[in-house]
Amino acid sequence: MISHSFCFLALVAFSRVSAHGYVKLIKTGGKEYLPYRPYESGGNTNTITRVFSSNSPTTDLTSDNLACNFNDNEASVNNPAPLHADVKAGDPIELYWTEIDPEHRGPMMTWLSKCDNDDCTTYVPKGDAWFKIDEIGFLGYEGDNSMGGLRFGTDTVAESGYYTSMIPPELKAGAYIMRHEWLGLQNALEAKREPQFYVQCHQLMVASDGTSEPSASDLVSIPGVFKADDPGILLDIWSDKITSYTVPGPAPWKPSGSTPVLAGEESANSTSKAPTAQPTKASPDLSEDAPVDEEEDATIETPDEDESSESEPVKAPAPVEDDEEETSDSQDEEEGTTDEEEPVSEDEDTEQIPDAVPTTSRTRPADRETASASRSRYASRTSGPRRMHWKWRQAHDE
């Protein structure tokens, strides 16, 4: 007979694994690409992603698995994928993650490696081959959570569901491996020294009018660039009061004589700005167990912006203030009338308001309050006081 304690430990172990993650969808240039997802029935190896076997992190800073994850007993970096994603330099690249546990806090980073002969399907990076293009590190303290309101780049992705990267417009055209990672620092303290790198590599074919390339001094080796004693790796995010933070590795590459095109929140450790996941829409519902036809192309066409902009805008119903709601209902009963939708002026912003920002199912009650406050602030920035109230009520009812 299985003991209750055994079941409890198994449940805890499962919850820890379920909090691990990987990129499940990539959107750019009006197209969607399905990366390799290890837990789907049969998998789908006909993708742009170098195959990896699980969502478990790499913790050994000297292992070849640190480059692109691992597939069974072999480093994924040694197994090129058969496809490339078409990307235009300067266009946003949205990388949708599976669940990210808010307690697995840490920085998000994106790197590139130029493929020989503009073909990543036969390329295996060796030595100093990588350069960083963006990062989100320490974002300060806000609200209340299990770490006293501490926020890192992972919090933005946990709230919105995706990370937005961008190929520098000045970068020379060609084939590149994009190495995208989430570094969990929850076990990186002195007593454990176990930083968790969740990383995958996706193959891109970049179209660009740029002519810049990183110099030899901009390139680093992975493994090799991260050290166990790096201040951005060896720290206690549970107890330390963080006032400044240095994201591991070099600063994002900046073409000579140019200004960064990185948009988003400013990191506390740098004067440069890093791209941040924009909470503009909810992450698509992509079940890990959903079967995928291996013969099906990994690319899914999405409507062009011009076509979608011609459709009739969705009009939001007129909000009702809390203190007037009861009076309004009684007046309707006396007059025999019903509420009608208040038309939206053509001059008013009619952009569809996104659904409530998704949060992980493992969020504690205090985190839910923080996420709710974040949604309210976002609504106030985008929709004005009337739509903010309507948006809050919609999220509250759900």
C-alpha positions as CSV (number, residue, x, y, z in Angstrom):
1,M,0.0,0.0,0.0
2,I,1.4,3.4,-1.0
3,S,1.8,5.7,2.0
4,H,0.4,9.2,2.2
5,S,3.9,10.6,2.7
6,F,5.1,9.0,-0.5
7,C,2.2,10.5,-2.4
8,F,2.9,13.9,-0.9
9,L,6.6,13.7,-2.0
10,A,5.6,12.6,-5.4
11,L,3.2,15.5,-5.7
12,V,5.9,17.9,-4.6
13,A,8.3,16.5,-7.1
14,F,5.7,16.8,-9.9
15,S,5.0,20.4,-9.0
16,R,8.6,21.2,-9.2
17,V,9.0,19.7,-12.6
18,S,5.8,21.3,-13.9
19,A,7.3,24.7,-12.9
20,H,10.1,24.1,-15.4
21,G,9.6,25.4,-18.9
22,Y,10.6,25.9,-22.5
23,V,9.5,27.9,-25.5
24,K,6.3,26.4,-27.1
25,L,5.6,28.9,-29.9
26,I,7.5,31.6,-31.8
27,K,5.8,34.5,-33.7
28,T,7.5,36.9,-36.0
29,G,6.8,38.6,-39.4
30,G,3.1,37.5,-39.4
31,K,4.1,33.8,-39.1
32,E,4.0,31.2,-36.3
33,Y,6.7,28.6,-35.8
34,L,6.2,25.5,-33.6
35,P,9.5,24.7,-31.8
36,Y,10.3,21.2,-30.6
37,R,8.1,20.4,-27.6
38,P,9.4,17.3,-25.8
39,Y,6.2,16.1,-24.1
40,E,4.0,15.9,-27.2
41,S,2.9,12.5,-28.5
42,G,5.6,11.5,-30.9
43,G,7.2,14.9,-30.8
44,N,7.8,17.0,-33.8
45,T,11.4,17.0,-35.0
46,N,10.6,18.9,-38.3
47,T,11.1,22.2,-36.6
48,I,13.6,25.1,-36.3
49,T,14.6,23.9,-32.8
50,R,17.6,21.7,-31.9
51,V,15.9,18.7,-30.2
52,F,16.0,18.4,-26.4
53,S,14.6,15.6,-24.2
54,S,13.0,17.4,-21.2
55,N,12.2,20.7,-19.5
56,S,14.8,20.0,-16.8
57,P,17.5,22.7,-16.4
58,T,21.2,22.5,-16.9
59,T,23.1,23.2,-13.7
60,D,26.7,22.3,-14.7
61,L,28.4,25.4,-15.9
62,T,31.1,23.4,-17.7
63,S,28.8,21.1,-19.6
64,D,28.2,21.3,-23.4
65,N,24.5,21.0,-22.5
66,L,24.7,24.6,-21.4
67,A,24.8,25.7,-25.0
68,C,21.4,24.4,-26.3
69,N,20.1,21.9,-23.6
70,F,20.5,18.2,-24.0
71,N,18.9,15.3,-25.8
72,D,19.2,12.0,-23.8
73,N,22.9,11.7,-23.3
74,E,24.0,14.1,-26.0
75,A,24.3,17.8,-26.1
76,S,21.6,19.4,-28.3
77,V,24.0,21.8,-29.8
78,N,25.5,18.9,-31.8
79,N,22.1,18.1,-33.4
80,P,21.1,20.7,-35.9
81,A,17.4,21.1,-36.8
82,P,16.2,20.8,-40.4
83,L,14.5,24.2,-40.7
84,H,15.0,28.0,-40.3
85,A,12.6,30.6,-39.3
86,D,12.4,33.7,-41.6
87,V,13.1,36.8,-39.6
88,K,13.6,40.4,-40.6
89,A,16.1,42.4,-38.6
90,G,14.3,45.0,-36.5
91,D,11.1,43.0,-36.3
92,P,9.9,41.8,-32.9
93,I,10.2,38.1,-32.2
94,E,7.7,36.8,-29.6
95,L,8.8,33.7,-27.7
96,Y,5.9,32.1,-25.8
97,W,6.9,30.1,-22.8
98,T,5.2,27.3,-21.0
99,E,4.6,27.9,-17.3
100,I,7.3,29.8,-15.4
101,D,7.1,29.5,-11.6
102,P,7.4,33.0,-10.1
103,E,9.7,31.6,-7.4
104,H,12.2,30.5,-10.1
105,R,13.2,34.1,-10.5
106,G,16.2,35.3,-12.5
107,P,17.3,37.1,-15.7
108,M,16.2,36.3,-19.2
109,M,18.8,36.5,-22.0
110,T,19.1,36.0,-25.8
111,W,22.2,35.2,-27.8
112,L,23.2,34.6,-31.4
113,S,25.8,32.6,-33.2
114,K,26.5,33.1,-36.9
115,C,26.2,29.8,-38.9
116,D,28.9,28.9,-41.4
117,N,27.9,29.2,-45.1
118,D,24.6,30.7,-44.0
119,D,23.3,27.3,-43.2
120,C,22.5,26.2,-39.6
121,T,21.3,22.7,-40.6
122,T,25.0,21.6,-40.6
123,Y,26.5,24.1,-38.2
124,V,27.9,23.2,-34.7
125,P,29.2,26.3,-32.8
126,K,32.7,25.8,-31.3
127,G,34.7,28.0,-29.0
128,D,34.1,31.8,-29.0
129,A,31.0,31.8,-31.2
130,W,28.2,33.5,-29.2
131,F,27.2,37.2,-28.7
132,K,24.4,38.5,-26.5
133,I,21.7,40.7,-28.1
134,D,19.3,41.4,-25.1
135,E,18.6,40.7,-21.5
136,I,16.2,41.6,-18.6
137,G,17.7,41.4,-15.1
138,F,16.7,42.9,-11.8
139,L,13.6,45.1,-11.9
140,G,13.4,46.2,-8.3
141,Y,10.8,45.6,-5.6
142,E,7.0,45.9,-6.1
143,G,4.0,44.7,-4.2
144,D,4.3,41.6,-2.0
145,N,5.4,38.0,-2.9
146,S,7.4,35.2,-1.2
147,M,10.6,37.2,-1.8
148,G,9.4,40.5,-0.4
149,G,8.2,41.9,-3.7
150,L,11.5,41.1,-5.6
151,R,11.0,41.2,-9.4
152,F,13.3,39.9,-12.2
153,G,12.9,39.4,-16.0
154,T,11.1,36.1,-15.4
155,D,8.2,38.0,-13.6
156,T,7.4,39.8,-16.8
157,V,7.2,36.5,-18.8
158,A,5.3,34.7,-16.0
159,E,2.7,37.5,-16.2
160,S,2.3,38.0,-20.0
161,G,3.3,34.5,-21.2
162,Y,6.0,35.6,-23.6
163,Y,9.3,37.4,-24.1
164,T,9.9,39.8,-26.9
165,S,13.3,39.8,-28.6
166,M,14.6,41.6,-31.7
167,I,17.5,41.1,-34.1
168,P,19.5,44.3,-34.2
169,P,18.7,46.2,-37.5
170,E,22.4,46.8,-38.1
171,L,23.3,43.1,-38.1
172,K,24.4,41.6,-41.3
173,A,22.0,39.2,-43.0
174,G,22.5,35.5,-42.8
175,A,21.7,32.3,-40.9
176,Y,22.0,32.4,-37.1
177,I,21.3,30.2,-34.1
178,M,19.2,32.1,-31.5
179,R,20.0,30.8,-28.0
180,H,17.2,32.0,-25.6
181,E,17.4,31.2,-21.9
182,W,15.8,31.7,-18.5
183,L,18.2,31.6,-15.5
184,G,16.5,30.5,-12.2
185,L,18.4,31.7,-9.2
186,Q,16.2,30.1,-6.4
187,N,19.0,27.6,-5.7
188,A,22.0,29.7,-6.5
189,L,22.8,30.7,-2.9
190,E,26.1,29.7,-1.3
191,A,24.7,26.6,0.5
192,K,23.5,25.0,-2.8
193,R,25.3,26.7,-5.7
194,E,22.9,25.3,-8.2
195,P,21.8,27.9,-10.8
196,Q,19.2,26.5,-13.2
197,F,19.6,27.3,-16.9
198,Y,16.5,26.7,-19.1
199,V,17.7,27.0,-22.6
200,Q,16.8,26.2,-26.2
201,C,18.3,27.0,-29.6
202,H,16.3,28.0,-32.6
203,Q,17.6,28.4,-36.2
204,L,16.9,31.7,-38.0
205,M,17.4,33.1,-41.5
206,V,17.8,36.8,-41.0
207,A,17.0,39.3,-43.8
208,S,18.7,42.7,-43.2
209,D,20.1,45.7,-44.9
210,G,22.7,46.0,-42.1
211,T,26.4,45.4,-42.6
212,S,27.6,45.1,-39.0
213,E,29.1,42.0,-37.4
214,P,30.4,41.4,-33.9
215,S,34.2,41.6,-33.5
216,A,36.3,38.8,-32.1
217,S,36.3,40.6,-28.7
218,D,32.4,40.5,-28.6
219,L,32.3,36.7,-28.9
220,V,32.3,34.3,-26.0
221,S,32.2,30.5,-25.5
222,I,29.3,28.6,-24.1
223,P,30.2,26.8,-21.9
224,G,32.9,29.0,-20.5
225,V,31.3,32.5,-20.2
226,F,29.5,31.7,-16.9
227,K,31.5,31.2,-13.6
228,A,30.1,29.8,-10.3
229,D,31.3,32.9,-8.5
230,D,29.8,35.5,-10.9
231,P,27.9,38.1,-8.8
232,G,24.9,37.6,-11.1
233,I,24.8,33.8,-10.3
234,L,26.0,33.4,-6.7
235,L,23.4,35.2,-4.6
236,D,20.6,34.5,-2.2
237,I,17.4,36.0,-3.7
238,W,15.4,34.6,-0.7
239,S,17.3,36.6,2.0
240,D,19.5,39.2,0.4
241,K,18.2,42.7,-0.1
242,I,19.3,43.4,-3.7
243,T,20.1,47.0,-4.6
244,S,22.1,46.3,-7.8
245,Y,22.5,43.3,-10.1
246,T,24.8,42.4,-13.0
247,V,23.3,40.0,-15.5
248,P,25.8,37.2,-16.1
249,G,28.0,37.4,-19.3
250,P,28.9,40.4,-21.4
251,A,26.6,43.3,-22.1
252,P,24.3,43.0,-25.1
253,W,26.2,43.6,-28.4
254,K,26.0,47.2,-29.7
255,P,27.1,47.9,-33.3
256,S,29.8,50.5,-33.4
257,G,28.5,54.0,-33.7
258,S,24.9,53.1,-33.2
259,T,22.4,53.4,-30.4
260,P,20.6,50.3,-29.1
261,V,17.2,49.5,-30.4
262,L,16.3,47.8,-27.1
263,A,13.0,48.9,-25.8
264,G,11.4,48.3,-22.5
265,E,12.1,48.6,-18.8
266,E,15.5,49.8,-17.7
267,S,17.6,47.3,-15.8
268,A,18.8,48.4,-12.4
269,N,22.4,47.4,-13.1
270,S,22.8,49.3,-16.4
271,T,22.0,52.5,-18.2
272,S,21.0,50.6,-21.3
273,K,17.5,49.5,-21.8
274,A,16.5,45.9,-22.3
275,P,13.5,44.6,-24.3
276,T,10.7,43.3,-22.1
277,A,7.8,41.0,-22.6
278,Q,4.9,43.3,-23.4
279,P,1.6,42.2,-21.7
280,T,-0.5,43.0,-24.8
281,K,-2.3,39.6,-25.1
282,A,-2.7,36.3,-23.5
283,S,-0.4,33.4,-24.4
284,P,-2.1,31.0,-26.9
285,D,-3.5,27.8,-25.5
286,L,-1.1,25.1,-26.7
287,S,-1.5,21.8,-24.9
288,E,1.7,19.9,-24.5
289,D,-0.1,16.6,-25.1
290,A,-1.8,17.8,-28.3
291,P,-0.6,15.6,-31.2
292,V,1.4,17.2,-34.0
293,D,1.6,15.8,-37.5
294,E,5.3,15.3,-38.1
295,E,4.8,15.8,-41.8
296,E,3.1,19.1,-41.2
297,D,5.2,22.2,-41.9
298,A,6.2,23.9,-38.7
299,T,5.2,27.2,-40.1
300,I,1.6,28.5,-39.6
301,E,0.6,31.6,-41.6
302,T,-1.2,34.3,-39.8
303,P,-3.3,37.1,-41.3
304,D,-1.4,40.3,-42.4
305,E,-2.0,43.4,-40.4
306,D,-3.6,45.2,-43.3
307,E,-6.3,42.5,-43.6
308,S,-7.0,42.3,-39.9
309,S,-7.2,46.1,-39.6
310,E,-10.1,46.2,-42.1
311,S,-12.4,44.3,-39.8
312,E,-15.0,46.2,-37.8
313,P,-13.5,47.2,-34.4
314,V,-15.0,45.6,-31.3
315,K,-16.9,48.1,-29.1
316,A,-16.8,47.7,-25.4
317,P,-20.0,48.0,-23.4
318,A,-20.3,51.2,-21.4
319,P,-19.0,50.7,-17.9
320,V,-21.2,51.1,-14.9
321,E,-19.8,52.6,-11.7
322,D,-20.1,50.5,-8.6
323,D,-22.0,53.2,-6.6
324,E,-24.5,53.8,-9.4
325,E,-25.2,50.2,-10.4
326,E,-28.1,49.6,-8.1
327,T,-29.8,52.9,-8.9
328,S,-29.4,52.2,-12.6
329,D,-31.0,48.8,-12.3
330,S,-34.0,50.2,-10.4
331,Q,-34.6,53.0,-13.0
332,D,-34.6,50.4,-15.7
333,E,-37.3,48.4,-14.0
334,E,-39.5,51.5,-13.5
335,E,-39.1,52.8,-17.0
336,G,-39.2,49.4,-18.7
337,T,-36.0,50.0,-20.6
338,T,-32.9,47.9,-20.9
339,D,-29.2,48.9,-21.0
340,E,-27.8,49.4,-24.4
341,E,-24.2,49.5,-25.5
342,E,-22.8,53.0,-25.5
343,P,-21.3,53.7,-29.0
344,V,-17.6,54.4,-29.1
345,S,-16.5,57.6,-30.8
346,E,-14.5,57.1,-34.0
347,D,-11.9,59.4,-32.5
348,E,-11.5,57.2,-29.5
349,D,-9.0,54.4,-29.5
350,T,-11.0,51.3,-30.5
351,E,-8.2,48.9,-30.2
352,Q,-9.4,45.6,-28.7
353,I,-8.5,45.4,-25.0
354,P,-6.5,42.2,-24.3
355,D,-7.8,39.6,-21.9
356,A,-6.5,39.6,-18.4
357,V,-2.8,38.9,-18.2
358,P,-2.4,35.2,-17.6
359,T,-0.6,34.1,-14.4
360,T,0.8,30.8,-13.4
361,S,-1.5,28.4,-11.6
362,R,1.1,28.1,-8.8
363,T,0.9,31.8,-7.9
364,R,0.3,32.3,-4.2
365,P,-2.6,34.5,-2.9
366,A,-0.3,37.4,-2.4
367,D,1.0,37.0,-5.9
368,R,-2.5,37.1,-7.3
369,E,-3.1,40.5,-5.6
370,T,0.1,41.7,-7.2
371,A,-0.9,40.4,-10.6
372,S,-4.3,42.0,-10.2
373,A,-2.7,45.3,-9.4
374,S,-0.5,44.9,-12.4
375,R,-3.5,44.4,-14.7
376,S,-5.2,47.5,-13.3
377,R,-2.1,49.6,-13.9
378,Y,-1.9,48.3,-17.4
379,A,-5.5,49.0,-18.1
380,S,-5.1,52.6,-16.8
381,R,-2.2,53.2,-19.2
382,T,-4.0,51.9,-22.3
383,S,-7.7,52.5,-21.9
384,G,-8.5,55.5,-19.7
385,P,-10.6,55.5,-16.5
386,R,-13.8,54.2,-18.0
387,R,-12.3,51.2,-19.8
388,M,-10.0,50.5,-16.9
389,H,-13.1,50.1,-14.7
390,W,-14.8,47.9,-17.3
391,K,-11.6,45.9,-17.7
392,W,-11.3,45.4,-14.0
393,R,-14.8,44.2,-13.7
394,Q,-14.4,41.8,-16.6
395,A,-11.2,40.3,-15.0
396,H,-12.9,40.2,-11.6
397,D,-16.0,38.3,-12.9
398,E,-13.8,35.8,-14.6
